[in-house]
C-alpha cells in the first residue's frame, strides 16, 4: 500500500512539474494528490498502524481499551481524531504565516515602500551596480520572501540596463542572491519557515551557523562575474525614480515600510519571548497594520475602501499559492503517517551516507524538485531529538545531529535554499526571472549554473569545516 501511495505522490509531482505542458494548475494537482493520499491511507490504516508501533497509537489504544469498537474502527478514529488533526494544525501554522507575511509585503509594495531603497541607486558603473543590486537582494530577501525580492530587483533592472543580453547576467545573479539570502533567515524562505515552525531551528543559531556559508555562496559567483561586467550604463538611459501620484501614498510609504519590515523582523523575538508559534506573531503584526491603515485612511470617500487599506489589499493575496503549499504539505503528512518516510530514513541509514552527504544530495535535488515537498519530506526523515535523551543514548553522537539547531537541520536549510539556484527551474525566484527576462533553461545552465555550483560547494565546504572544527 505504501508503494501505491508513493506512486500517487510521484504522479502528483509529475503533474506539478509539467504544469505548463499539460495546462493543469499545480495547485489542483497538489490538492487532488494530497486528498487521495489521505483517502488511501484511512482505508489501509488498519493493516498499517498496528505494525508501526508508534507511541501515540499505543497511548490511544490504552485510552480506548474498554471501547466496543472494532480494531479497524479504532484505528480509523485515531487517524481522524489524532493524526489528521495534528497535521492540519502543523500545516495551518505555515499557511497562516505565509498569508500574513504575503499581505504585509503587498501592503509595503502598494505604498511604493520599496522605492525608498531602489531610488537611492545612482551609480552608472555596471560593476558597482552589479554589487549594489546583489547585496541589496541578498539582505532584502532575508526579510521578505525571495520571490518578491526578485520581482522588485528585476523590475528595477529593466529601468537601468537597456541591453537584454547583459541584463540576463544581472538577473541570473539576482536569483543566486535571493535564494542564498533567504537561506540564512528564518523568515526568508518557505523552507526556513517550515524548519522554524517545526522547532528544528532557532533564529539566532541559524543565522550564526549559515550566514557566512550563504555569503560565500554569493560572493564567489559575484566576484567571478564582476570580471565580465565592464563599462557604464548608456547616458541616454537614465535611472528613473518612482513617482507617487497619490499624496497619501507619498506621505505614508516610509512609515508603512518601516512598520512592515520592523514587524516582520520582530517575529523571531516575539516567538522567543512568548513561546507561541510564529504564525501568531505575523497575524498580530498584520492586525496592527490593519488598524493603522484603517485609521490613516479613515476620511476616504471611497465606499469600497481605499486600496491602501489591508481590508481591500487582502483580496489580492495569492490564494492558489497558499493552497498549493497546503496540498503539498498534507500529501507529505499522509506519507509520514503511513510510515513511508521511516522506510526512506532506513534506506539512507543502510547506505551509510553521512549527514553531510544526505543534505548535499537533498540540495542537488532541490534544483529539480520543488523545495516545499522536498523539505517537508526531509524533516520527516529524522525525528527531532530531545537533548535530555542524549545522556542515556548509546548512539548519542549520531542523535546529536538531530536535536534542535543540530547540524542536520542547519545544513539542510543551507543546501535546499542555495541548491535551488543550480538550475533556473529550481526555485520560484528562478522561474519568475525565466519569465520576466525570457531566459532559457540552456542559457542559464551554460552561463549561471556553474557559478551557482561553485558558490554552493564553497559555502558547503566552509559549513562542514566550521561544524567540525569550530562548532557553535
Secondary structure as a PSIPRED ss2 file (coil, helix, strand):
# PSIPRED VFORMAT (PSIPRED V4.0)

   1 X C   1.000  0.000  0.000
   2 X H   0.000  1.000  0.000
   3 X H   0.000  1.000  0.000
   4 X H   0.000  1.000  0.000
   5 X H   0.000  1.000  0.000
   6 X H   0.000  1.000  0.000
   7 X H   0.000  1.000  0.000
   8 X H   0.000  1.000  0.000
   9 X H   0.000  1.000  0.000
  10 X H   0.000  1.000  0.000
  11 X H   0.000  1.000  0.000
  12 X H   0.000  1.000  0.000
  13 X H   0.000  1.000  0.000
  14 X H   0.000  1.000  0.000
  15 X H   0.000  1.000  0.000
  16 X H   0.000  1.000  0.000
  17 X H   0.000  1.000  0.000
  18 X C   1.000  0.000  0.000
  19 X H   0.000  1.000  0.000
  20 X H   0.000  1.000  0.000
  21 X H   0.000  1.000  0.000
  22 X H   0.000  1.000  0.000
  23 X C   1.000  0.000  0.000
  24 X C   1.000  0.000  0.000
  25 X C   1.000  0.000  0.000
  26 X H   0.000  1.000  0.000
  27 X H   0.000  1.000  0.000
  28 X H   0.000  1.000  0.000
  29 X H   0.000  1.000  0.000
  30 X H   0.000  1.000  0.000
  31 X H   0.000  1.000  0.000
  32 X H   0.000  1.000  0.000
  33 X H   0.000  1.000  0.000
  34 X H   0.000  1.000  0.000
  35 X H   0.000  1.000  0.000
  36 X H   0.000  1.000  0.000
  37 X H   0.000  1.000  0.000
  38 X H   0.000  1.000  0.000
  39 X H   0.000  1.000  0.000
  40 X H   0.000  1.000  0.000
  41 X H   0.000  1.000  0.000
  42 X H   0.000  1.000  0.000
  43 X H   0.000  1.000  0.000
  44 X H   0.000  1.000  0.000
  45 X H   0.000  1.000  0.000
  46 X H   0.000  1.000  0.000
  47 X H   0.000  1.000  0.000
  48 X H   0.000  1.000  0.000
  49 X H   0.000  1.000  0.000
  50 X H   0.000  1.000  0.000
  51 X H   0.000  1.000  0.000
  52 X H   0.000  1.000  0.000
  53 X C   1.000  0.000  0.000
  54 X C   1.000  0.000  0.000
  55 X H   0.000  1.000  0.000
  56 X H   0.000  1.000  0.000
  57 X H   0.000  1.000  0.000
  58 X H   0.000  1.000  0.000
  59 X H   0.000  1.000  0.000
  60 X H   0.000  1.000  0.000
  61 X H   0.000  1.000  0.000
  62 X H   0.000  1.000  0.000
  63 X H   0.000  1.000  0.000
  64 X C   1.000  0.000  0.000
  65 X C   1.000  0.000  0.000
  66 X C   1.000  0.000  0.000
  67 X C   1.000  0.000  0.000
  68 X C   1.000  0.000  0.000
  69 X C   1.000  0.000  0.000
  70 X C   1.000  0.000  0.000
  71 X H   0.000  1.000  0.000
  72 X H   0.000  1.000  0.000
  73 X H   0.000  1.000  0.000
  74 X H   0.000  1.000  0.000
  75 X H   0.000  1.000  0.000
  76 X H   0.000  1.000  0.000
  77 X H   0.000  1.000  0.000
  78 X H   0.000  1.000  0.000
  79 X H   0.000  1.000  0.000
  80 X H   0.000  1.000  0.000
  81 X H   0.000  1.000  0.000
  82 X H   0.000  1.000  0.000
  83 X H   0.000  1.000  0.000
  84 X H   0.000  1.000  0.000
  85 X H   0.000  1.000  0.000
  86 X H   0.000  1.000  0.000
  87 X H   0.000  1.000  0.000
  88 X H   0.000  1.000  0.000
  89 X H   0.000  1.000  0.000
  90 X H   0.000  1.000  0.000
  91 X H   0.000  1.000  0.000
  92 X H   0.000  1.000  0.000
  93 X H   0.000  1.000  0.000
  94 X H   0.000  1.000  0.000
  95 X H   0.000  1.000  0.000
  96 X H   0.000  1.000  0.000
  97 X H   0.000  1.000  0.000
  98 X H   0.000  1.000  0.000
  99 X H   0.000  1.000  0.000
 100 X H   0.000  1.000  0.000
 101 X H   0.000  1.000  0.000
 102 X H   0.000  1.000  0.000
 103 X H   0.000  1.000  0.000
 104 X H   0.000  1.000  0.000
 105 X H   0.000  1.000  0.000
 106 X H   0.000  1.000  0.000
 107 X H   0.000  1.000  0.000
 108 X H   0.000  1.000  0.000
 109 X H   0.000  1.000  0.000
 110 X H   0.000  1.000  0.000
 111 X C   1.000  0.000  0.000
 112 X C   1.000  0.000  0.000
 113 X C   1.000  0.000  0.000
 114 X C   1.000  0.000  0.000
 115 X H   0.000  1.000  0.000
 116 X H   0.000  1.000  0.000
 117 X H   0.000  1.000  0.000
 118 X H   0.000  1.000  0.000
 119 X C   1.000  0.000  0.000
 120 X C   1.000  0.000  0.000
 121 X C   1.000  0.000  0.000
 122 X C   1.000  0.000  0.000
 123 X C   1.000  0.000  0.000
 124 X C   1.000  0.000  0.000
 125 X E   0.000  0.000  1.000
 126 X H   0.000  1.000  0.000
 127 X H   0.000  1.000  0.000
 128 X H   0.000  1.000  0.000
 129 X H   0.000  1.000  0.000
 130 X H   0.000  1.000  0.000
 131 X H   0.000  1.000  0.000
 132 X H   0.000  1.000  0.000
 133 X H   0.000  1.000  0.000
 134 X H   0.000  1.000  0.000
 135 X H   0.000  1.000  0.000
 136 X H   0.000  1.000  0.000
 137 X H   0.000  1.000  0.000
 138 X H   0.000  1.000  0.000
 139 X H   0.000  1.000  0.000
 140 X H   0.000  1.000  0.000
 141 X C   1.000  0.000  0.000
 142 X C   1.000  0.000  0.000
 143 X C   1.000  0.000  0.000
 144 X C   1.000  0.000  0.000
 145 X C   1.000  0.000  0.000
 146 X H   0.000  1.000  0.000
 147 X H   0.000  1.000  0.000
 148 X H   0.000  1.000  0.000
 149 X H   0.000  1.000  0.000
 150 X H   0.000  1.000  0.000
 151 X H   0.000  1.000  0.000
 152 X H   0.000  1.000  0.000
 153 X H   0.000  1.000  0.000
 154 X H   0.000  1.000  0.000
 155 X H   0.000  1.000  0.000
 156 X H   0.000  1.000  0.000
 157 X H   0.000  1.000  0.000
 158 X H   0.000  1.000  0.000
 159 X H   0.000  1.000  0.000
 160 X H   0.000  1.000  0.000
 161 X C   1.000  0.000  0.000
 162 X C   1.000  0.000  0.000
 163 X C   1.000  0.000  0.000
 164 X H   0.000  1.000  0.000
 165 X H   0.000  1.000  0.000
 166 X H   0.000  1.000  0.000
 167 X H   0.000  1.000  0.000
 168 X H   0.000  1.000  0.000
 169 X H   0.000  1.000  0.000
 170 X H   0.000  1.000  0.000
 171 X H   0.000  1.000  0.000
 172 X H   0.000  1.000  0.000
 173 X H   0.000  1.000  0.000
 174 X H   0.000  1.000  0.000
 175 X H   0.000  1.000  0.000
 176 X H   0.000  1.000  0.000
 177 X H   0.000  1.000  0.000
 178 X H   0.000  1.000  0.000
 179 X H   0.000  1.000  0.000
 180 X H   0.000  1.000  0.000
 181 X H   0.000  1.000  0.000
 182 X H   0.000  1.000  0.000
 183 X H   0.000  1.000  0.000
 184 X C   1.000  0.000  0.000
 185 X C   1.000  0.000  0.000
 186 X C   1.000  0.000  0.000
 187 X C   1.000  0.000  0.000
 188 X C   1.000  0.000  0.000
 189 X C   1.000  0.000  0.000
 190 X H   0.000  1.000  0.000
 191 X H   0.000  1.000  0.000
 192 X H   0.000  1.000  0.000
 193 X H   0.000  1.000  0.000
 194 X H   0.000  1.000  0.000
 195 X H   0.000  1.000  0.000
 196 X H   0.000  1.000  0.000
 197 X H   0.000  1.000  0.000
 198 X C   1.000  0.000  0.000
 199 X C   1.000  0.000  0.000
 200 X C   1.000  0.000  0.000
 201 X C   1.000  0.000  0.000
 202 X C   1.000  0.000  0.000
 203 X H   0.000  1.000  0.000
 204 X H   0.000  1.000  0.000
 205 X H   0.000  1.000  0.000
 206 X H   0.000  1.000  0.000
 207 X H   0.000  1.000  0.000
 208 X H   0.000  1.000  0.000
 209 X H   0.000  1.000  0.000
 210 X H   0.000  1.000  0.000
 211 X H   0.000  1.000  0.000
 212 X H   0.000  1.000  0.000
 213 X H   0.000  1.000  0.000
 214 X H   0.000  1.000  0.000
 215 X H   0.000  1.000  0.000
 216 X H   0.000  1.000  0.000
 217 X H   0.000  1.000  0.000
 218 X H   0.000  1.000  0.000
 219 X H   0.000  1.000  0.000
 220 X H   0.000  1.000  0.000
 221 X H   0.000  1.000  0.000
 222 X H   0.000  1.000  0.000
 223 X H   0.000  1.000  0.000
 224 X H   0.000  1.000  0.000
 225 X H   0.000  1.000  0.000
 226 X H   0.000  1.000  0.000
 227 X C   1.000  0.000  0.000
 228 X C   1.000  0.000  0.000
 229 X C   1.000  0.000  0.000
 230 X C   1.000  0.000  0.000
 231 X C   1.000  0.000  0.000
 232 X E   0.000  0.000  1.000
 233 X C   1.000  0.000  0.000
 234 X C   1.000  0.000  0.000
 235 X C   1.000  0.000  0.000
 236 X C   1.000  0.000  0.000
 237 X C   1.000  0.000  0.000
 238 X C   1.000  0.000  0.000
 239 X C   1.000  0.000  0.000
 240 X C   1.000  0.000  0.000
 241 X C   1.000  0.000  0.000
 242 X C   1.000  0.000  0.000
 243 X C   1.000  0.000  0.000
 244 X C   1.000  0.000  0.000
 245 X C   1.000  0.000  0.000
 246 X C   1.000  0.000  0.000
 247 X H   0.000  1.000  0.000
 248 X H   0.000  1.000  0.000
 249 X H   0.000  1.000  0.000
 250 X H   0.000  1.000  0.000
 251 X H   0.000  1.000  0.000
 252 X H   0.000  1.000  0.000
 253 X H   0.000  1.000  0.000
 254 X H   0.000  1.000  0.000
 255 X H   0.000  1.000  0.000
 256 X H   0.000  1.000  0.000
 257 X H   0.000  1.000  0.000
 258 X H   0.000  1.000  0.000
 259 X H   0.000  1.000  0.000
 260 X H   0.000  1.000  0.000
 261 X H   0.000  1.000  0.000
 262 X H   0.000  1.000  0.000
 263 X H   0.000  1.000  0.000
 264 X H   0.000  1.000  0.000
 265 X H   0.000  1.000  0.000
 266 X H   0.000  1.000  0.000
 267 X H   0.000  1.000  0.000
 268 X H   0.000  1.000  0.000
 269 X H   0.000  1.000  0.000
 270 X H   0.000  1.000  0.000
 271 X H   0.000  1.000  0.000
 272 X H   0.000  1.000  0.000
 273 X H   0.000  1.000  0.000
 274 X H   0.000  1.000  0.000
 275 X C   1.000  0.000  0.000
 276 X C   1.000  0.000  0.000
 277 X C   1.000  0.000  0.000
 278 X H   0.000  1.000  0.000
 279 X H   0.000  1.000  0.000
 280 X H   0.000  1.000  0.000
 281 X H   0.000  1.000  0.000
 282 X H   0.000  1.000  0.000
 283 X H   0.000  1.000  0.000
 284 X H   0.000  1.000  0.000
 285 X H   0.000  1.000  0.000
 286 X H   0.000  1.000  0.000
 287 X H   0.000  1.000  0.000
 288 X H   0.000  1.000  0.000
 289 X H   0.000  1.000  0.000
 290 X H   0.000  1.000  0.000
 291 X H   0.000  1.000  0.000
 292 X H   0.000  1.000  0.000
 293 X H   0.000  1.000  0.000
 294 X H   0.000  1.000  0.000
 295 X H   0.000  1.000  0.000
 296 X H   0.000  1.000  0.000
 297 X C   1.000  0.000  0.000
 298 X C   1.000  0.000  0.000
 299 X C   1.000  0.000  0.000
 300 X C   1.000  0.000  0.000
 301 X C   1.000  0.000  0.000
 302 X C   1.000  0.000  0.000
 303 X C   1.000  0.000  0.000
 304 X C   1.000  0.000  0.000
 305 X C   1.000  0.000  0.000
 306 X C   1.000  0.000  0.000
 307 X C   1.000  0.000  0.000
 308 X C   1.000  0.000  0.000
 309 X C   1.000  0.000  0.000
 310 X H   0.000  1.000  0.000
 311 X H   0.000  1.000  0.000
 312 X H   0.000  1.000  0.000
 313 X H   0.000  1.000  0.000
 314 X H   0.000  1.000  0.000
 315 X H   0.000  1.000  0.000
 316 X H   0.000  1.000  0.000
 317 X C   1.000  0.000  0.000
 318 X C   1.000  0.000  0.000
 319 X H   0.000  1.000  0.000
 320 X H   0.000  1.000  0.000
 321 X H   0.000  1.000  0.000
 322 X H   0.000  1.000  0.000
 323 X H   0.000  1.000  0.000
 324 X H   0.000  1.000  0.000
 325 X H   0.000  1.000  0.000
 326 X H   0.000  1.000  0.000
 327 X H   0.000  1.000  0.000
 328 X H   0.000  1.000  0.000
 329 X H   0.000  1.000  0.000
 330 X H   0.000  1.000  0.000
 331 X H   0.000  1.000  0.000
 332 X H   0.000  1.000  0.000
 333 X H   0.000  1.000  0.000
 334 X H   0.000  1.000  0.000
 335 X H   0.000  1.000  0.000
 336 X H   0.000  1.000  0.000
 337 X H   0.000  1.000  0.000
 338 X H   0.000  1.000  0.000
 339 X C   1.000  0.000  0.000
 340 X H   0.000  1.000  0.000
 341 X H   0.000  1.000  0.000
 342 X H   0.000  1.000  0.000
 343 X H   0.000  1.000  0.000
 344 X H   0.000  1.000  0.000
 345 X H   0.000  1.000  0.000
 346 X H   0.000  1.000  0.000
 347 X H   0.000  1.000  0.000
 348 X H   0.000  1.000  0.000
 349 X H   0.000  1.000  0.000
 350 X H   0.000  1.000  0.000
 351 X C   1.000  0.000  0.000
 352 X C   1.000  0.000  0.000
 353 X C   1.000  0.000  0.000
 354 X C   1.000  0.000  0.000
 355 X H   0.000  1.000  0.000
 356 X H   0.000  1.000  0.000
 357 X H   0.000  1.000  0.000
 358 X H   0.000  1.000  0.000
 359 X H   0.000  1.000  0.000
 360 X H   0.000  1.000  0.000
 361 X H   0.000  1.000  0.000
 362 X H   0.000  1.000  0.000
 363 X H   0.000  1.000  0.000
 364 X H   0.000  1.000  0.000
 365 X H   0.000  1.000  0.000
 366 X C   1.000  0.000  0.000
 367 X C   1.000  0.000  0.000
 368 X C   1.000  0.000  0.000
 369 X C   1.000  0.000  0.000
 370 X C   1.000  0.000  0.000
 371 X H   0.000  1.000  0.000
 372 X H   0.000  1.000  0.000
 373 X H   0.000  1.000  0.000
 374 X H   0.000  1.000  0.000
 375 X H   0.000  1.000  0.000
 376 X H   0.000  1.000  0.000
 377 X H   0.000  1.000  0.000
 378 X H   0.000  1.000  0.000
 379 X H   0.000  1.000  0.000
 380 X H   0.000  1.000  0.000
 381 X H   0.000  1.000  0.000
 382 X C   1.000  0.000  0.000
 383 X C   1.000  0.000  0.000
 384 X C   1.000  0.000  0.000
 385 X E   0.000  0.000  1.000
 386 X C   1.000  0.000  0.000
 387 X H   0.000  1.000  0.000
 388 X H   0.000  1.000  0.000
 389 X H   0.000  1.000  0.000
 390 X C   1.000  0.000  0.000
 391 X C   1.000  0.000  0.000
 392 X C   1.000  0.000  0.000
 393 X C   1.000  0.000  0.000
 394 X C   1.000  0.000  0.000
 395 X C   1.000  0.000  0.000
 396 X H   0.000  1.000  0.000
 397 X H   0.000  1.000  0.000
 398 X H   0.000  1.000  0.000
 399 X H   0.000  1.000  0.000
 400 X H   0.000  1.000  0.000
 401 X H   0.000  1.000  0.000
 402 X H   0.000  1.000  0.000
 403 X E   0.000  0.000  1.000
 404 X C   1.000  0.000  0.000
 405 X C   1.000  0.000  0.000
 406 X C   1.000  0.000  0.000
 407 X H   0.000  1.000  0.000
 408 X H   0.000  1.000  0.000
 409 X H   0.000  1.000  0.000
 410 X H   0.000  1.000  0.000
 411 X H   0.000  1.000  0.000
 412 X H   0.000  1.000  0.000
 413 X H   0.000  1.000  0.000
 414 X H   0.000  1.000  0.000
 415 X H   0.000  1.000  0.000
 416 X H   0.000  1.000  0.000
 417 X H   0.000  1.000  0.000
 418 X H   0.000  1.000  0.000
 419 X H   0.000  1.000  0.000
 420 X C   1.000  0.000  0.000
 421 X C   1.000  0.000  0.000
 422 X C   1.000  0.000  0.000
 423 X C   1.000  0.000  0.000
 424 X C   1.000  0.000  0.000
 425 X C   1.000  0.000  0.000
 426 X C   1.000  0.000  0.000
 427 X C   1.000  0.000  0.000
 428 X H   0.000  1.000  0.000
 429 X H   0.000  1.000  0.000
 430 X H   0.000  1.000  0.000
 431 X H   0.000  1.000  0.000
 432 X H   0.000  1.000  0.000
 433 X H   0.000  1.000  0.000
 434 X H   0.000  1.000  0.000
 435 X H   0.000  1.000  0.000
 436 X H   0.000  1.000  0.000
 437 X C   1.000  0.000  0.000
 438 X C   1.000  0.000  0.000
 439 X C   1.000  0.000  0.000
 440 X C   1.000  0.000  0.000
 441 X H   0.000  1.000  0.000
 442 X H   0.000  1.000  0.000
 443 X H   0.000  1.000  0.000
 444 X H   0.000  1.000  0.000
 445 X H   0.000  1.000  0.000
 446 X H   0.000  1.000  0.000
 447 X H   0.000  1.000  0.000
 448 X C   1.000  0.000  0.000
 449 X H   0.000  1.000  0.000
 450 X H   0.000  1.000  0.000
 451 X H   0.000  1.000  0.000
 452 X H   0.000  1.000  0.000
 453 X H   0.000  1.000  0.000
 454 X H   0.000  1.000  0.000
 455 X H   0.000  1.000  0.000
 456 X H   0.000  1.000  0.000
 457 X H   0.000  1.000  0.000
 458 X H   0.000  1.000  0.000
 459 X H   0.000  1.000  0.000
 460 X H   0.000  1.000  0.000
 461 X H   0.000  1.000  0.000
 462 X H   0.000  1.000  0.000
 463 X H   0.000  1.000  0.000
 464 X H   0.000  1.000  0.000
 465 X H   0.000  1.000  0.000
 466 X H   0.000  1.000  0.000
 467 X H   0.000  1.000  0.000
 468 X H   0.000  1.000  0.000
 469 X H   0.000  1.000  0.000
 470 X C   1.000  0.000  0.000
 471 X C   1.000  0.000  0.000
 472 X C   1.000  0.000  0.000
